[in-house]
Amino acid sequence: MILIDKVGHMVSDSSLEELHEFAKRIFMRREWFQDKNNHPHYDLTTGNAKERALEKGAIMVNSKELAQRMVRQ
């Protein structure tokens, strides 16, 4: 499942493959992927990106839940 928070972080709770495929579907580039401190995510930096993610099925959660559920490498 793809999860986003209000800040604009987008993660997967099942696999990095799912995360990358979803990012591609909402027109994000692979080079925008971030994995700082083993927290793999994309930053949704515009309102349009968040809207596209939600329209495609991402689930809005709070930041604490997002951090707890994100897949780790």
Beta strands, then each sheet from edge to edge (+ up, - down):
strand 1: 2-4
strand 2: 9-12
strand 3: 34-36
strand 4: 39-43
strand 5: 59-60
sheet 1: 3+ 4- 2+ 1- 5-
end
